[in-house]
Amino acid sequence: MSRVRWMMWVKRAAAGAALFVLLGLVACGRPTGGAGEAGSGASAPAEAPAAPGPASGEKPSGAKAIGITQIVEHPSLDAIREGILEGLAEAGYVEGKTLQVDYENAQGDRSIATAIAEKFAASPLDLVIAITTPSAQAVKEAVTDKPIVFAAVTDPVAAGLVEALDRPGERITGSSDQTPVDLELDLIRKVLPDARTIGIVYHSGEVNAEAQLRAAEAAARDRGLAIEKRGVTAAAEVPQAVASIARRVDAFLILNDNLVVSAADAYLDAAGEARKPVFASDPDTVAKGAVATYGIDQRALGRRTGEIAARILGGTPPSAIPVLVVRDTELVVNRRALERLGIVLPAALEAEVKVAY
């Protein structure tokens, strides 16, 4: 069993063991049934679950083999991954035909991300694609003899992935979705002209999240806004962090922070209980109930990242491909969320809306 599968199995087996003990305690309080009673006899041991996503079967003759690692599942990252495969397919690298794909998800756990990277380092792959900063950092550390393409990394230089955007290095390049925090704050001011304090819950200790927080604080100062921040280290901490500052803020802003975005439903519920509007950095969170964003088309970002990967599979060295920085945005709003909070968009903003839920 690979280390990745073993770690995932251990986590799930621990949860299963706890449930087994609990059921045993409940059973102790019941009268003993006869031989035909359901549930009698020893339980069969649980099988270790298969690792998510690896392509099954042998690699097609002449096909390229790639590994894709993603830190956590949420709609924006999934859209990037799907876009990457589309970009590769458009260049002739079609999964199951001319391309074998080994996809792994770290379930938000950095130790699993490291194990995935080590697995890919030992695998006969032609290329490794890492989605998000933590996954890319783990891959760069572990994979020393294969080209690497990253995606959904806000600041590749600060993350230590590349030397410079136009000079990425010998083995690595990719795409950056630098969140336009200044645009998001301008959007808040246009929608809520009386807002003075913005709440931000962020993943403390994560390079991407902290870089965005610093950018938000600087942009807020320039606009006469205050930032009320709370750091979290796990998705389960998000709703409590939101509730703890809700009374002191006029609105919340969710940065392009993978851990926090993965808890978007709980975040929105907590903010909704306080009747505070939430602005997002991605369209999928707006679809779930945030009021608005100037968002990047994540699937299009993925397709362009797939084009980069295809060029490398075709023989172009990563060092010859500058990091792609995507800054094109479109205004996305959730009319139901706006209506619930009694917010009316100014006419000038209404004219900008490209997508409405």
N, C-alpha and C positions, 0 to 999 in steps of 0.2 A: 504493500500500500504506500503510495506517495506521501510525503510529508504534508502536502496540502490537504489530501483526503483525510489523513490521520487527524490533523488539527480540527477540521470541520466535524469529523466523527466524534472526537473527544468532547467538543462543545455540546453536540446534540445528545450524546450518550449521557453526559452529566445531567442534562435536563430530563432525559428519560428515566434515569435512576431516581431522581427526586420524585417524579410522578409515581414510580413503582412503589417507593416507600410509603408515600401518602395513601395510595390505594390499599396497601397492605394494612396500614393503621385503621382505615375505614372498615376493611374486611374483618378485622379482629373483633369489632363490636357487633357483628352479625351472627345469627345462629348458623351452625354448620349444616350444609345441605347434603343431600344424598349423592350417590355415585353419578347420577345423571344431571346434577346441577351445573348450570353454565359457569365457566370460570374455574372449575376444579382442575387440579393437575398443575404441573410445572409450566411456567411461561417459556415460550421459545425465545432465545436471545435475539435482540434486535440486530439486523444487519447494518453494517456501516453504509451510510448513503453514498451514492456516487458523487464525485466532484461535479459541479455544475458546468455544463457546456462543451466539453471537448468533443470534437467531431469524431464520429465512430467510423470504423473500417480503415482499410489501408489507404495511404495517400495515393491518389490517381497518378499514373505514370506521367512524369514530366511536370507535375504540379509543384507550386511553391507552398511552403508551410509557414504559417505565422502563428504567434501567440498574442492574444489580447487579454490584458488584465485591467480590471475596473475596481475601484475601491468600494463602491456600494451601488446598489440598484436604486435609481430614481428616474423619472421620465426624461429629464434633460440629458443625463448621461447615457441612457438607453438610446435616445434619439441620435446622439453623437456616434455611438457604436454602429447603429443601423446605417447611418450616413457613411461611415467609413467603408462598410462592406459594399454600399452602393457605388462609392467612388472607385473602389478596387474593381468591381464588376464592370463598370463603364470602361475601364482600361484593359479589360480582358481577363482579369483574375476573379473567376466566379467560384464561390464557395461550393465544394462538392464536385467540381469539374476540374478547374485549373488551379484551385486554391484549397488547401486544408487549413482549417481554423481551429485552434485550441483556445477556447474562451474560459476564463476563470474570473470569479467575483470574490472579493475579499470580505464581503459582508460587513464593511465598515471597520475591520480589524487590521491594524498595521502589521501585527505579527503574521497574519495570514497573507497579507500583501507581500511581505518579505519571503515567505515560503513559496508563493507563486513565482516570484522573481527568480528564486533559486532553482525551482523546477524548470523554468524556461531556459535558464543558463545551461542546464544539463541536457536540454532537449535539442534535437537536430532541426532547429528552426532557421528560416531564412531572414526573419524579421520579427521584432517584438514591438507591439503597440501598447502604450500605457495611457489609460484615461484617468485623469486627475493628477494633482501634484504628488500625493503620497505614493501612489502606484508608480509614477514616473521616477521618483527618488529611489524607491526600492529596486526598480529595474536597472537604473544606471549604476547602482552600487553592486548589484549581483552579476549583471550581464556584461561581460568584457570583450566578447568576440563576435557580437552580432549587431547589426544596425538597429537603432531604436527610434521610434516615432512617438511623440507624446501629443495629447490633446486635452483640452479643458484645463490648461495650466495658466493661471492669471499672470504670474510674473516668473517666467522661466529663469531669468538671471538671478533674482533674489532666492529662488528655490535651489540654486546651485546646479541647474541642469545644463545651461549653456554659458559660454563666455560672454556672448553678446547676441542680440537678435539677428544681426546680419552675418555673424561669424559663430555659428552654433557649436562647432567642434567636430572632431573626427567621426564619431559614430552616432550622433544624436541630432535630431531636429524635430520640428512638429508645428503645432498651432497653439495660439494663445487667444483666450476669450476674455480679454481685459475688460472687465465690467465698467461701463461708464458711470461711475459713482456720482460724478458731478451732474450728469444728466438726470439721474434718479433723484438727487436732492432738488434740482430745479423743478422736476415734475411734482415733487411733494409741495413745494412752495406755490406752484401754479394751482394745484388742486386744493390745497389748504393754506391760503395766504396768511392765516393767523397762527400757523404752527411755529413753535419756537424750539421744542425739544424732541429729538428723534431717538427712538430706542433701537439698539442693535444688540442682538444675541449672536455670539460668534464662537467658533471653535478655537479655544485658547491653545497656544502651542503649535498650531498648524500654520506653516509659512504663508500659504495662499490666503487664508482667512485673516491673518494678522496684517498682511500687506494691504488688503482691501480696507480693513478697519482704519489703518493709518491714513489711507487716501481719503476715506470718508470723513475722518476728523479734520483733516486739512481743508477739504472742500467745504465742510460745515462752517469752519471758522470764517472762511472767505464770504460766506453768505449770512453771517450773523446767527447761525443755528448752533444749538448745543447738542452733544451726543451723550446719551445715557447708555452705558454698555454693560453687558454681563457675559462673562466667558463660561463656556461649558466644555466638558471633555467627553460627553456621551450624549447620544440622541435622547435618551430618557430624561436628561436634565433640562431639555429645552422648554417644555411647558411651564415648569416652575420658574425658570429664569425670566420668561415672558411675564408671568404673573407678578413677579417680584418688583418689576419696574413699571408696570402698566399705568399706575396712578400718576407717575411723574413724567409721562411722555404724551405728546399729542398724536404721534403716529409711530409705527414701526417700519424699519427697512430690513429686509432679508438680503444679505449680500450673496454673492455667488460662492457660497460656502457649503461644500458637499454634505458635511455632517448635519448642519442645520436644515438644509433643503430636504434631506432625507426624512426629517421630522416635521415637514411642512404642515401636515394635517393637524398634529397636536399643537403646533405653533399657532395656526389659524384659529383653532378652537379656544385656546387660552386668550388670544387677543380679542376674539369675538365676545367672550364673556365680559371683557372689560369695555366692549364697544369702542375699540381703537382700530383705525384703519391700518392695513398692512400693505406696504409697497414691496414689490419683489424685484429680483434681478433676472428672472427667467419667465417665459410665457407659461410654462406648465404650472407654476405656483399661482399665477393669476387665474388659470383655469380652475384651480382648486378653491379659490376664494380670496386671494389677494386682490386689491382694487385695481392696480395698474403697474406697468413697467415699460421702460424702453428696452426691449429685449432683443437678444441675438437669436437668429434662426439656428438652433443647435444642430438640426439635421443637415443644413447647408454647410455648417462648420465641419461636421463629420465628413461630408462628401469631399470637401477640399482637403481635409487631412488624408482621406483615402487616396486622393490624387498624388499627394506627397509620397505615401507608402508605395504606390504603384511605380513612381519614378525610381525609387530606390530598388525595388525588386527588378526593375528593368536595367539596373546597372549604374544609376547616378549616385555618387557618394553623398551621404547626409551633409557633409561639410560644404557641398556646393548648393545647398538649398536653404536659404534664410528662413528663420521662423516666420510663419504666417500669423499676422496679428489681425484679428477680425474685429472691426469696430462698427460695422453697419448695424443699425438698430431700427425697430419699428415700434410704434405705440400700441400696446395691447392692454385692454381694459376688461373688467368684469362688471357688467352693468347691474347684475343682481347684488353683488357686494356693495357697489356704490349706492344702490337704492336702499338697501338695508340700513346703511349708515346715514342716509339723508344727504348724500353728497351729489352735487350737480356739477358736471364738468363745464368749465368755461367754453364758450363757443370756439375760441381759437384752438383749444385742445381737441374739441370734438371733431374738428376738421382734420386733425392729424391721425385719428384712430384708423389703424390698419386691420386689427383683429379685435372682435368683441365677443365675450361669452355672456 
